[in-house]
């Protein structure tokens, strides 16, 4: 029974580690596109600054 408990504990630690991993830049850029921004930096500027998504569509 102790072996099963240890194995389950290790499995849960591995899953938690994977869930807490920060997404890479490519993933963040793609998620930003879905939100209407050109890239992650544009999204961050709008979130924490004065810019908004309209800047991405100005000609």
C-alpha distance matrix in Angstrom:
0.0 3.8 5.4 5.3 6.4 8.8 10.0 10.7 12.4 14.4 15.4 16.7 18.5 20.2 21.3 22.7 24.5 26.1 27.1 28.8 30.7 34.4 36.2 38.7 42.4 43.0 40.6 42.2 45.7 44.8 43.4 46.6 48.7 47.1 48.1 51.7 51.8 52.7 49.9 47.3 50.0 52.3 49.6 48.8 52.5 52.9 49.9 50.9 54.6 57.8 57.3 56.2 55.6 59.4 60.0 58.3 60.9 64.0 66.6
3.8 0.0 3.8 5.4 5.0 6.2 8.6 9.8 10.5 12.4 14.2 15.3 16.5 18.5 20.0 21.1 22.6 24.5 25.8 27.0 28.8 32.6 34.6 37.0 40.8 41.7 39.4 40.8 44.4 43.8 42.4 45.5 47.8 46.4 47.3 50.8 50.7 51.5 48.5 45.8 48.3 50.7 48.1 47.1 50.8 51.4 48.3 49.1 52.8 56.1 55.7 54.9 54.5 58.3 58.7 57.1 59.9 62.9 65.4
5.4 3.8 0.0 3.8 5.4 5.1 6.1 8.6 9.8 10.6 12.3 14.3 15.4 16.6 18.4 20.0 21.2 22.8 24.4 25.9 27.3 31.1 32.9 35.0 38.8 39.5 37.4 39.1 42.5 41.9 40.8 44.0 46.1 44.9 46.0 49.4 49.2 49.8 46.8 44.3 46.9 49.4 46.9 46.0 49.8 50.4 47.6 48.5 52.1 55.4 54.8 53.9 53.3 57.1 57.4 55.6 58.4 61.4 63.8
5.3 5.4 3.8 0.0 3.8 5.4 5.0 6.0 8.4 9.8 10.4 12.2 14.1 15.3 16.4 18.2 19.9 21.2 22.4 24.3 25.9 29.7 31.3 33.7 37.4 37.9 35.6 37.3 40.7 39.8 38.6 41.8 43.8 42.4 43.6 47.0 47.1 47.9 45.0 42.5 45.3 47.6 45.0 44.3 48.1 48.5 45.6 46.8 50.4 53.5 52.9 51.8 51.1 54.9 55.4 53.5 56.1 59.3 61.7
6.4 5.0 5.4 3.8 0.0 3.8 5.5 5.2 6.1 8.7 9.9 10.6 12.3 14.3 15.4 16.4 18.3 20.1 21.0 22.5 24.5 28.2 30.2 32.8 36.5 37.3 34.9 36.2 39.8 39.1 37.6 40.7 43.0 41.5 42.4 45.9 45.9 46.9 43.9 41.2 43.8 46.1 43.4 42.5 46.3 46.7 43.7 44.6 48.3 51.5 51.1 50.1 49.7 53.5 54.0 52.3 55.1 58.1 60.7
8.8 6.2 5.1 5.4 3.8 0.0 3.8 5.5 5.1 6.2 8.6 10.0 10.6 12.4 14.4 15.4 16.5 18.6 20.1 21.2 22.8 26.6 28.6 30.9 34.7 35.7 33.5 34.9 38.4 38.0 36.8 39.8 42.1 41.0 41.9 45.3 45.0 45.7 42.6 39.9 42.3 44.9 42.4 41.3 45.0 45.8 42.8 43.6 47.3 50.5 50.1 49.4 49.0 52.8 53.0 51.3 54.2 57.2 59.7
10.0 8.6 6.1 5.0 5.5 3.8 0.0 3.8 5.4 5.2 6.2 8.7 9.9 10.7 12.4 14.3 15.4 16.8 18.5 20.2 21.4 25.2 26.8 29.1 32.8 33.5 31.3 33.1 36.4 35.8 34.7 37.9 40.0 38.8 40.0 43.4 43.2 43.7 40.7 38.3 40.9 43.4 40.9 40.2 44.0 44.6 41.9 42.9 46.5 49.7 48.9 48.0 47.4 51.1 51.4 49.5 52.3 55.3 57.7
10.7 9.8 8.6 6.0 5.2 5.5 3.8 0.0 3.8 5.4 5.0 6.2 8.6 9.9 10.6 12.2 14.2 15.4 16.5 18.3 20.1 23.9 25.5 28.1 31.8 32.4 29.9 31.5 35.0 34.2 32.8 36.0 38.1 36.7 37.7 41.2 41.2 42.1 39.2 36.7 39.4 41.7 39.0 38.3 42.1 42.5 39.6 40.8 44.4 47.5 46.9 45.8 45.1 48.9 49.4 47.6 50.3 53.4 55.9
12.4 10.5 9.8 8.4 6.1 5.1 5.4 3.8 0.0 3.8 5.4 5.2 6.2 8.7 10.0 10.6 12.3 14.4 15.4 16.5 18.5 22.2 24.4 27.0 30.6 31.7 29.3 30.5 34.1 33.7 32.2 35.1 37.6 36.4 37.1 40.6 40.4 41.2 38.2 35.4 37.9 40.3 37.6 36.6 40.4 40.9 37.9 38.8 42.5 45.7 45.3 44.5 44.1 47.9 48.3 46.7 49.6 52.5 55.1
14.4 12.4 10.6 9.8 8.7 6.2 5.2 5.4 3.8 0.0 3.8 5.5 5.1 6.3 8.7 9.9 10.6 12.5 14.3 15.5 16.7 20.5 22.5 24.7 28.5 29.5 27.4 28.8 32.3 32.0 30.9 33.9 36.2 35.3 36.2 39.6 39.1 39.6 36.5 33.8 36.3 38.9 36.5 35.6 39.3 40.1 37.3 38.2 41.7 45.0 44.4 43.7 43.2 47.0 47.1 45.4 48.3 51.2 53.6
15.4 14.2 12.3 10.4 9.9 8.6 6.2 5.0 5.4 3.8 0.0 3.8 5.4 5.2 6.3 8.7 9.9 10.8 12.4 14.4 15.7 19.4 20.9 23.3 27.0 27.6 25.3 27.0 30.4 29.7 28.6 31.7 33.8 32.7 33.8 37.2 37.0 37.6 34.6 32.2 35.0 37.3 34.9 34.3 38.0 38.6 35.9 37.1 40.7 43.8 42.9 41.9 41.2 45.0 45.3 43.3 46.1 49.2 51.5
16.7 15.3 14.3 12.2 10.6 10.0 8.7 6.2 5.2 5.5 3.8 0.0 3.8 5.4 5.1 6.1 8.5 9.9 10.5 12.2 14.3 17.9 19.8 22.6 26.2 27.1 24.5 25.7 29.3 28.7 27.2 30.2 32.5 31.2 32.0 35.5 35.4 36.3 33.4 30.7 33.4 35.6 32.9 32.2 36.0 36.4 33.5 34.6 38.3 41.4 40.7 39.8 39.2 43.0 43.4 41.8 44.5 47.6 50.1
18.5 16.5 15.4 14.1 12.3 10.6 9.9 8.6 6.2 5.1 5.4 3.8 0.0 3.8 5.5 5.2 6.1 8.7 9.9 10.6 12.4 16.1 18.4 20.9 24.6 25.9 23.6 24.6 28.3 28.2 26.8 29.5 32.1 31.2 31.8 35.2 34.7 35.4 32.2 29.4 31.8 34.3 31.8 30.7 34.5 35.2 32.4 33.2 36.8 40.1 39.5 38.9 38.6 42.4 42.5 40.9 43.9 46.8 49.3
20.2 18.5 16.6 15.3 14.3 12.4 10.7 9.9 8.7 6.3 5.2 5.4 3.8 0.0 3.8 5.5 5.1 6.3 8.7 10.1 10.8 14.6 16.3 18.6 22.3 23.2 21.1 22.6 26.1 25.8 24.8 27.8 30.1 29.3 30.3 33.6 33.0 33.4 30.3 27.7 30.3 32.9 30.6 29.8 33.5 34.4 31.8 32.8 36.3 39.5 38.6 37.9 37.3 41.1 41.1 39.2 42.2 45.1 47.4
21.3 20.0 18.4 16.4 15.4 14.4 12.4 10.6 10.0 8.7 6.3 5.1 5.5 3.8 0.0 3.8 5.4 5.2 6.2 8.7 10.1 13.6 15.0 17.8 21.4 22.1 19.5 20.9 24.4 23.8 22.5 25.5 27.8 26.6 27.7 31.0 30.8 31.5 28.6 26.1 29.0 31.2 28.6 28.1 31.9 32.4 29.8 31.1 34.6 37.7 36.7 35.7 34.9 38.7 39.0 37.2 39.9 43.0 45.4
22.7 21.1 20.0 18.2 16.4 15.4 14.3 12.2 10.6 9.9 8.7 6.1 5.2 5.5 3.8 0.0 3.8 5.4 5.1 6.1 8.6 12.1 14.2 17.3 20.8 22.0 19.4 20.2 23.9 23.7 22.0 24.7 27.3 26.3 26.8 30.2 29.8 30.8 27.7 24.9 27.5 29.7 27.0 26.1 29.9 30.4 27.6 28.6 32.2 35.4 34.8 34.0 33.6 37.4 37.7 36.2 39.1 42.0 44.6
24.5 22.6 21.2 19.9 18.3 16.5 15.4 14.2 12.3 10.6 9.9 8.5 6.1 5.1 5.4 3.8 0.0 3.8 5.5 5.3 6.3 10.0 12.4 15.0 18.5 20.1 17.9 18.8 22.4 22.6 21.4 23.9 26.6 26.1 26.7 29.9 29.0 29.6 26.3 23.4 25.8 28.4 26.1 25.0 28.7 29.7 27.1 27.9 31.4 34.6 34.0 33.4 33.1 36.9 36.8 35.2 38.3 41.1 43.5
26.1 24.5 22.8 21.2 20.1 18.6 16.8 15.4 14.4 12.5 10.8 9.9 8.7 6.3 5.2 5.4 3.8 0.0 3.8 5.5 5.3 8.8 10.1 12.7 16.4 17.3 15.0 16.4 19.9 19.7 18.6 21.5 23.8 23.2 24.2 27.4 26.7 27.1 24.0 21.5 24.3 26.7 24.4 23.8 27.6 28.4 26.1 27.3 30.7 33.7 32.6 31.8 31.1 34.9 34.8 33.0 35.9 38.8 41.2
27.1 25.8 24.4 22.4 21.0 20.1 18.5 16.5 15.4 14.3 12.4 10.5 9.9 8.7 6.2 5.1 5.5 3.8 0.0 3.8 5.6 8.4 9.8 13.1 16.4 17.4 14.5 15.3 19.0 18.6 16.9 19.8 22.3 21.3 21.9 25.3 25.0 25.9 23.0 20.3 23.1 25.2 22.5 22.0 25.8 26.2 23.6 25.1 28.5 31.5 30.6 29.5 28.9 32.7 33.0 31.3 34.2 37.1 39.7
28.8 27.0 25.9 24.3 22.5 21.2 20.2 18.3 16.5 15.5 14.4 12.2 10.6 10.1 8.7 6.1 5.3 5.5 3.8 0.0 3.8 6.4 9.1 12.4 15.4 17.2 14.7 14.8 18.6 19.0 17.2 19.4 22.4 21.8 22.0 25.3 24.5 25.3 22.1 19.1 21.4 23.8 21.3 20.1 23.9 24.6 21.9 22.8 26.4 29.6 28.9 28.3 28.2 32.0 32.0 30.6 33.7 36.4 39.1
30.7 28.8 27.3 25.9 24.5 22.8 21.4 20.1 18.5 16.7 15.7 14.3 12.4 10.8 10.1 8.6 6.3 5.3 5.6 3.8 0.0 3.8 6.4 9.0 12.4 14.2 12.3 12.7 16.3 17.0 15.9 18.1 20.9 20.9 21.4 24.3 23.1 23.5 20.1 17.2 19.6 22.3 20.2 19.2 22.9 24.0 21.7 22.6 25.9 29.1 28.1 27.7 27.3 31.1 30.7 29.1 32.3 35.0 37.4
34.4 32.6 31.1 29.7 28.2 26.6 25.2 23.9 22.2 20.5 19.4 17.9 16.1 14.6 13.6 12.1 10.0 8.8 8.4 6.4 3.8 0.0 3.8 6.5 9.3 11.6 9.8 9.5 13.1 14.3 13.2 14.9 17.9 18.3 18.5 21.2 19.7 20.0 16.6 13.5 15.8 18.5 16.6 15.5 19.2 20.5 18.4 19.2 22.4 25.5 24.5 24.2 23.9 27.7 27.1 25.6 28.9 31.4 33.9
36.2 34.6 32.9 31.3 30.2 28.6 26.8 25.5 24.4 22.5 20.9 19.8 18.4 16.3 15.0 14.2 12.4 10.1 9.8 9.1 6.4 3.8 0.0 3.8 6.7 8.1 6.1 6.6 10.0 10.8 10.2 12.4 14.9 15.4 16.2 18.7 17.3 17.3 14.0 11.6 14.4 16.9 15.1 14.9 18.5 19.6 18.0 19.5 22.3 25.1 23.5 22.9 22.0 25.7 25.2 23.3 26.4 29.1 31.3
38.7 37.0 35.0 33.7 32.8 30.9 29.1 28.1 27.0 24.7 23.3 22.6 20.9 18.6 17.8 17.3 15.0 12.7 13.1 12.4 9.0 6.5 3.8 0.0 3.8 5.6 5.5 6.4 8.8 10.3 11.0 12.5 14.7 16.0 17.1 18.9 17.0 16.2 12.7 10.7 13.3 16.1 15.2 15.0 18.3 19.9 18.9 20.1 22.5 25.2 23.4 23.0 22.0 25.5 24.5 22.4 25.6 28.1 30.0
42.4 40.8 38.8 37.4 36.5 34.7 32.8 31.8 30.6 28.5 27.0 26.2 24.6 22.3 21.4 20.8 18.5 16.4 16.4 15.4 12.4 9.3 6.7 3.8 0.0 3.8 5.4 5.0 6.1 8.6 9.9 10.4 12.4 14.5 15.3 16.6 14.2 12.9 9.3 7.7 10.0 12.9 12.6 12.6 15.6 17.4 17.0 18.2 20.1 22.5 20.5 20.3 19.3 22.5 21.3 19.1 22.4 24.7 26.5
43.0 41.7 39.5 37.9 37.3 35.7 33.5 32.4 31.7 29.5 27.6 27.1 25.9 23.2 22.1 22.0 20.1 17.3 17.4 17.2 14.2 11.6 8.1 5.6 3.8 0.0 3.8 5.5 5.1 6.3 8.7 9.9 10.7 12.8 14.5 15.5 13.6 12.0 9.1 8.8 11.8 13.8 13.6 14.6 17.4 18.7 18.7 20.4 22.1 24.1 21.6 20.9 19.1 22.2 21.2 18.5 21.4 24.1 25.6
40.6 39.4 37.4 35.6 34.9 33.5 31.3 29.9 29.3 27.4 25.3 24.5 23.6 21.1 19.5 19.4 17.9 15.0 14.5 14.7 12.3 9.8 6.1 5.5 5.4 3.8 0.0 3.8 5.4 5.2 6.2 8.6 9.9 10.9 12.7 14.5 13.3 12.8 10.1 9.1 12.7 14.3 13.1 14.3 17.5 18.2 17.6 19.8 21.9 23.9 21.6 20.4 18.7 22.1 21.7 19.1 21.9 24.8 26.7
42.2 40.8 39.1 37.3 36.2 34.9 33.1 31.5 30.5 28.8 27.0 25.7 24.6 22.6 20.9 20.2 18.8 16.4 15.3 14.8 12.7 9.5 6.6 6.4 5.0 5.5 3.8 0.0 3.8 5.5 5.1 6.1 8.7 10.0 10.7 12.5 10.9 10.8 7.7 5.8 9.4 11.1 9.5 10.5 13.8 14.6 13.9 16.0 18.1 20.3 18.1 17.2 15.9 19.4 18.9 16.8 19.9 22.6 24.8
45.7 44.4 42.5 40.7 39.8 38.4 36.4 35.0 34.1 32.3 30.4 29.3 28.3 26.1 24.4 23.9 22.4 19.9 19.0 18.6 16.3 13.1 10.0 8.8 6.1 5.1 5.4 3.8 0.0 3.8 5.5 5.0 6.3 8.9 9.9 10.6 8.5 7.5 4.6 4.8 8.2 9.3 8.8 10.7 13.2 14.0 14.3 16.5 17.9 19.5 16.8 15.8 14.0 17.2 16.4 13.9 16.9 19.6 21.5
44.8 43.8 41.9 39.8 39.1 38.0 35.8 34.2 33.7 32.0 29.7 28.7 28.2 25.8 23.8 23.7 22.6 19.7 18.6 19.0 17.0 14.3 10.8 10.3 8.6 6.3 5.2 5.5 3.8 0.0 3.8 5.3 5.1 6.6 8.9 10.0 9.2 8.8 7.3 8.1 11.7 12.0 11.0 13.4 16.0 16.0 16.3 19.0 20.5 21.8 18.9 17.2 14.8 17.9 17.7 14.8 17.2 20.4 22.2
43.4 42.4 40.8 38.6 37.6 36.8 34.7 32.8 32.2 30.9 28.6 27.2 26.8 24.8 22.5 22.0 21.4 18.6 16.9 17.2 15.9 13.2 10.2 11.0 9.9 8.7 6.2 5.1 5.5 3.8 0.0 3.8 5.4 5.2 6.6 9.0 8.8 9.9 8.4 8.0 11.6 11.7 9.5 11.9 14.8 14.3 13.9 16.9 18.8 20.3 17.7 15.8 13.7 17.2 17.6 15.1 17.6 20.8 23.2
46.6 45.5 44.0 41.8 40.7 39.8 37.9 36.0 35.1 33.9 31.7 30.2 29.5 27.8 25.5 24.7 23.9 21.5 19.8 19.4 18.1 14.9 12.4 12.5 10.4 9.9 8.6 6.1 5.0 5.3 3.8 0.0 3.8 5.3 5.0 6.4 5.3 6.8 5.6 5.5 8.8 8.1 6.1 9.1 11.5 10.9 11.2 14.2 15.6 16.8 14.1 12.2 10.2 13.7 13.9 11.7 14.4 17.5 20.0
48.7 47.8 46.1 43.8 43.0 42.1 40.0 38.1 37.6 36.2 33.8 32.5 32.1 30.1 27.8 27.3 26.6 23.8 22.3 22.4 20.9 17.9 14.9 14.7 12.4 10.7 9.9 8.7 6.3 5.1 5.4 3.8 0.0 3.8 5.3 5.1 4.9 5.7 6.3 8.2 11.1 9.7 8.8 12.2 13.9 13.1 14.1 17.2 18.1 18.6 15.4 13.1 10.2 13.1 13.4 10.4 12.5 15.9 18.1
47.1 46.4 44.9 42.4 41.5 41.0 38.8 36.7 36.4 35.3 32.7 31.2 31.2 29.3 26.6 26.3 26.1 23.2 21.3 21.8 20.9 18.3 15.4 16.0 14.5 12.8 10.9 10.0 8.9 6.6 5.2 5.3 3.8 0.0 3.8 5.4 7.4 9.2 9.8 10.8 13.9 12.5 10.5 13.9 15.9 14.4 14.8 18.3 19.5 20.0 17.1 14.3 11.3 14.3 15.5 12.8 14.4 18.0 20.3
48.1 47.3 46.0 43.6 42.4 41.9 40.0 37.7 37.1 36.2 33.8 32.0 31.8 30.3 27.7 26.8 26.7 24.2 21.9 22.0 21.4 18.5 16.2 17.1 15.3 14.5 12.7 10.7 9.9 8.9 6.6 5.0 5.3 3.8 0.0 3.8 5.9 9.1 9.7 10.1 12.5 10.6 8.1 11.5 13.2 11.1 11.4 15.1 16.3 16.7 13.9 11.0 8.5 11.8 13.3 11.5 13.3 16.6 19.5
51.7 50.8 49.4 47.0 45.9 45.3 43.4 41.2 40.6 39.6 37.2 35.5 35.2 33.6 31.0 30.2 29.9 27.4 25.3 25.3 24.3 21.2 18.7 18.9 16.6 15.5 14.5 12.5 10.6 10.0 9.0 6.4 5.1 5.4 3.8 0.0 3.8 6.9 8.9 10.6 12.3 9.6 8.4 12.1 12.9 10.8 12.4 15.8 16.1 15.8 12.5 9.5 6.1 8.8 10.3 8.0 9.5 12.9 15.7
51.8 50.7 49.2 47.1 45.9 45.0 43.2 41.2 40.4 39.1 37.0 35.4 34.7 33.0 30.8 29.8 29.0 26.7 25.0 24.5 23.1 19.7 17.3 17.0 14.2 13.6 13.3 10.9 8.5 9.2 8.8 5.3 4.9 7.4 5.9 3.8 0.0 3.8 5.6 7.5 8.8 6.0 5.7 9.5 10.0 8.9 10.9 13.8 13.9 14.0 10.6 8.5 5.7 8.8 8.8 6.4 9.3 12.2 14.9
52.7 51.5 49.8 47.9 46.9 45.7 43.7 42.1 41.2 39.6 37.6 36.3 35.4 33.4 31.5 30.8 29.6 27.1 25.9 25.3 23.5 20.0 17.3 16.2 12.9 12.0 12.8 10.8 7.5 8.8 9.9 6.8 5.7 9.2 9.1 6.9 3.8 0.0 3.8 7.2 8.2 6.2 7.6 10.8 11.2 11.2 13.5 15.8 15.6 15.8 12.3 11.0 8.5 10.7 9.5 6.5 9.5 12.1 14.0
49.9 48.5 46.8 45.0 43.9 42.6 40.7 39.2 38.2 36.5 34.6 33.4 32.2 30.3 28.6 27.7 26.3 24.0 23.0 22.1 20.1 16.6 14.0 12.7 9.3 9.1 10.1 7.7 4.6 7.3 8.4 5.6 6.3 9.8 9.7 8.9 5.6 3.8 0.0 3.8 5.5 5.4 6.4 8.8 10.1 11.0 12.5 14.4 15.0 16.1 13.0 12.3 10.7 13.5 12.1 9.8 13.1 15.4 17.4
47.3 45.8 44.3 42.5 41.2 39.9 38.3 36.7 35.4 33.8 32.2 30.7 29.4 27.7 26.1 24.9 23.4 21.5 20.3 19.1 17.2 13.5 11.6 10.7 7.7 8.8 9.1 5.8 4.8 8.1 8.0 5.5 8.2 10.8 10.1 10.6 7.5 7.2 3.8 0.0 3.8 5.5 5.1 6.1 8.6 9.9 10.4 12.0 13.3 15.3 12.9 12.6 11.8 15.2 14.0 12.4 15.9 18.1 20.5
50.0 48.3 46.9 45.3 43.8 42.3 40.9 39.4 37.9 36.3 35.0 33.4 31.8 30.3 29.0 27.5 25.8 24.3 23.1 21.4 19.6 15.8 14.4 13.3 10.0 11.8 12.7 9.4 8.2 11.7 11.6 8.8 11.1 13.9 12.5 12.3 8.8 8.2 5.5 3.8 0.0 3.8 5.4 5.0 6.1 8.6 9.7 10.4 10.9 12.9 10.8 11.6 11.7 14.6 12.7 11.9 15.7 17.1 19.4
52.3 50.7 49.4 47.6 46.1 44.9 43.4 41.7 40.3 38.9 37.3 35.6 34.3 32.9 31.2 29.7 28.4 26.7 25.2 23.8 22.3 18.5 16.9 16.1 12.9 13.8 14.3 11.1 9.3 12.0 11.7 8.1 9.7 12.5 10.6 9.6 6.0 6.2 5.4 5.5 3.8 0.0 3.8 5.4 5.1 6.3 8.6 10.0 9.8 10.7 7.9 8.1 8.0 10.8 9.0 8.4 12.2 13.6 16.3
49.6 48.1 46.9 45.0 43.4 42.4 40.9 39.0 37.6 36.5 34.9 32.9 31.8 30.6 28.6 27.0 26.1 24.4 22.5 21.3 20.2 16.6 15.1 15.2 12.6 13.6 13.1 9.5 8.8 11.0 9.5 6.1 8.8 10.5 8.1 8.4 5.7 7.6 6.4 5.1 5.4 3.8 0.0 3.8 5.4 5.2 6.1 8.6 9.6 11.0 8.6 7.9 7.8 11.4 10.8 10.2 13.7 15.7 18.7
48.8 47.1 46.0 44.3 42.5 41.3 40.2 38.3 36.6 35.6 34.3 32.2 30.7 29.8 28.1 26.1 25.0 23.8 22.0 20.1 19.2 15.5 14.9 15.0 12.6 14.6 14.3 10.5 10.7 13.4 11.9 9.1 12.2 13.9 11.5 12.1 9.5 10.8 8.8 6.1 5.0 5.4 3.8 0.0 3.8 5.4 4.9 5.9 7.6 10.3 9.1 9.7 10.8 14.1 13.1 13.2 16.8 18.3 21.3
52.5 50.8 49.8 48.1 46.3 45.0 44.0 42.1 40.4 39.3 38.0 36.0 34.5 33.5 31.9 29.9 28.7 27.6 25.8 23.9 22.9 19.2 18.5 18.3 15.6 17.4 17.5 13.8 13.2 16.0 14.8 11.5 13.9 15.9 13.2 12.9 10.0 11.2 10.1 8.6 6.1 5.1 5.4 3.8 0.0 3.8 5.5 5.3 4.9 7.0 5.9 7.7 9.8 12.3 10.8 11.8 15.3 16.1 19.1
52.9 51.4 50.4 48.5 46.7 45.8 44.6 42.5 40.9 40.1 38.6 36.4 35.2 34.4 32.4 30.4 29.7 28.4 26.2 24.6 24.0 20.5 19.6 19.9 17.4 18.7 18.2 14.6 14.0 16.0 14.3 10.9 13.1 14.4 11.1 10.8 8.9 11.2 11.0 9.9 8.6 6.3 5.2 5.4 3.8 0.0 3.8 5.6 5.2 6.0 4.4 4.7 7.1 9.9 9.5 10.8 13.8 14.9 18.3
49.9 48.3 47.6 45.6 43.7 42.8 41.9 39.6 37.9 37.3 35.9 33.5 32.4 31.8 29.8 27.6 27.1 26.1 23.6 21.9 21.7 18.4 18.0 18.9 17.0 18.7 17.6 13.9 14.3 16.3 13.9 11.2 14.1 14.8 11.4 12.4 10.9 13.5 12.5 10.4 9.7 8.6 6.1 4.9 5.5 3.8 0.0 3.8 5.9 8.1 7.9 7.9 10.0 13.1 13.2 14.1 17.1 18.5 22.0
50.9 49.1 48.5 46.8 44.6 43.6 42.9 40.8 38.8 38.2 37.1 34.6 33.2 32.8 31.1 28.6 27.9 27.3 25.1 22.8 22.6 19.2 19.5 20.1 18.2 20.4 19.8 16.0 16.5 19.0 16.9 14.2 17.2 18.3 15.1 15.8 13.8 15.8 14.4 12.0 10.4 10.0 8.6 5.9 5.3 5.6 3.8 0.0 3.8 7.2 8.4 9.9 12.7 15.3 14.8 16.2 19.4 20.2 23.5
54.6 52.8 52.1 50.4 48.3 47.3 46.5 44.4 42.5 41.7 40.7 38.3 36.8 36.3 34.6 32.2 31.4 30.7 28.5 26.4 25.9 22.4 22.3 22.5 20.1 22.1 21.9 18.1 17.9 20.5 18.8 15.6 18.1 19.5 16.3 16.1 13.9 15.6 15.0 13.3 10.9 9.8 9.6 7.6 4.9 5.2 5.9 3.8 0.0 3.8 5.8 8.4 11.8 13.6 12.6 14.7 17.7 17.9 21.1
57.8 56.1 55.4 53.5 51.5 50.5 49.7 47.5 45.7 45.0 43.8 41.4 40.1 39.5 37.7 35.4 34.6 33.7 31.5 29.6 29.1 25.5 25.1 25.2 22.5 24.1 23.9 20.3 19.5 21.8 20.3 16.8 18.6 20.0 16.7 15.8 14.0 15.8 16.1 15.3 12.9 10.7 11.0 10.3 7.0 6.0 8.1 7.2 3.8 0.0 3.8 6.7 10.5 11.3 10.5 13.4 15.8 15.5 18.8
57.3 55.7 54.8 52.9 51.1 50.1 48.9 46.9 45.3 44.4 42.9 40.7 39.5 38.6 36.7 34.8 34.0 32.6 30.6 28.9 28.1 24.5 23.5 23.4 20.5 21.6 21.6 18.1 16.8 18.9 17.7 14.1 15.4 17.1 13.9 12.5 10.6 12.3 13.0 12.9 10.8 7.9 8.6 9.1 5.9 4.4 7.9 8.4 5.8 3.8 0.0 3.8 7.1 8.1 6.9 9.6 12.1 12.2 15.6
56.2 54.9 53.9 51.8 50.1 49.4 48.0 45.8 44.5 43.7 41.9 39.8 38.9 37.9 35.7 34.0 33.4 31.8 29.5 28.3 27.7 24.2 22.9 23.0 20.3 20.9 20.4 17.2 15.8 17.2 15.8 12.2 13.1 14.3 11.0 9.5 8.5 11.0 12.3 12.6 11.6 8.1 7.9 9.7 7.7 4.7 7.9 9.9 8.4 6.7 3.8 0.0 3.8 5.5 6.1 8.1 10.2 11.2 14.9
55.6 54.5 53.3 51.1 49.7 49.0 47.4 45.1 44.1 43.2 41.2 39.2 38.6 37.3 34.9 33.6 33.1 31.1 28.9 28.2 27.3 23.9 22.0 22.0 19.3 19.1 18.7 15.9 14.0 14.8 13.7 10.2 10.2 11.3 8.5 6.1 5.7 8.5 10.7 11.8 11.7 8.0 7.8 10.8 9.8 7.1 10.0 12.7 11.8 10.5 7.1 3.8 0.0 3.8 5.3 5.5 7.5 9.5 13.1
59.4 58.3 57.1 54.9 53.5 52.8 51.1 48.9 47.9 47.0 45.0 43.0 42.4 41.1 38.7 37.4 36.9 34.9 32.7 32.0 31.1 27.7 25.7 25.5 22.5 22.2 22.1 19.4 17.2 17.9 17.2 13.7 13.1 14.3 11.8 8.8 8.8 10.7 13.5 15.2 14.6 10.8 11.4 14.1 12.3 9.9 13.1 15.3 13.6 11.3 8.1 5.5 3.8 0.0 3.8 5.3 5.4 6.6 10.4
60.0 58.7 57.4 55.4 54.0 53.0 51.4 49.4 48.3 47.1 45.3 43.4 42.5 41.1 39.0 37.7 36.8 34.8 33.0 32.0 30.7 27.1 25.2 24.5 21.3 21.2 21.7 18.9 16.4 17.7 17.6 13.9 13.4 15.5 13.3 10.3 8.8 9.5 12.1 14.0 12.7 9.0 10.8 13.1 10.8 9.5 13.2 14.8 12.6 10.5 6.9 6.1 5.3 3.8 0.0 3.8 5.5 5.4 8.9
58.3 57.1 55.6 53.5 52.3 51.3 49.5 47.6 46.7 45.4 43.3 41.8 40.9 39.2 37.2 36.2 35.2 33.0 31.3 30.6 29.1 25.6 23.3 22.4 19.1 18.5 19.1 16.8 13.9 14.8 15.1 11.7 10.4 12.8 11.5 8.0 6.4 6.5 9.8 12.4 11.9 8.4 10.2 13.2 11.8 10.8 14.1 16.2 14.7 13.4 9.6 8.1 5.5 5.3 3.8 0.0 3.8 5.9 8.6
60.9 59.9 58.4 56.1 55.1 54.2 52.3 50.3 49.6 48.3 46.1 44.5 43.9 42.2 39.9 39.1 38.3 35.9 34.2 33.7 32.3 28.9 26.4 25.6 22.4 21.4 21.9 19.9 16.9 17.2 17.6 14.4 12.5 14.4 13.3 9.5 9.3 9.5 13.1 15.9 15.7 12.2 13.7 16.8 15.3 13.8 17.1 19.4 17.7 15.8 12.1 10.2 7.5 5.4 5.5 3.8 0.0 3.8 6.4
64.0 62.9 61.4 59.3 58.1 57.2 55.3 53.4 52.5 51.2 49.2 47.6 46.8 45.1 43.0 42.0 41.1 38.8 37.1 36.4 35.0 31.4 29.1 28.1 24.7 24.1 24.8 22.6 19.6 20.4 20.8 17.5 15.9 18.0 16.6 12.9 12.2 12.1 15.4 18.1 17.1 13.6 15.7 18.3 16.1 14.9 18.5 20.2 17.9 15.5 12.2 11.2 9.5 6.6 5.4 5.9 3.8 0.0 3.8
66.6 65.4 63.8 61.7 60.7 59.7 57.7 55.9 55.1 53.6 51.5 50.1 49.3 47.4 45.4 44.6 43.5 41.2 39.7 39.1 37.4 33.9 31.3 30.0 26.5 25.6 26.7 24.8 21.5 22.2 23.2 20.0 18.1 20.3 19.5 15.7 14.9 14.0 17.4 20.5 19.4 16.3 18.7 21.3 19.1 18.3 22.0 23.5 21.1 18.8 15.6 14.9 13.1 10.4 8.9 8.6 6.4 3.8 0.0
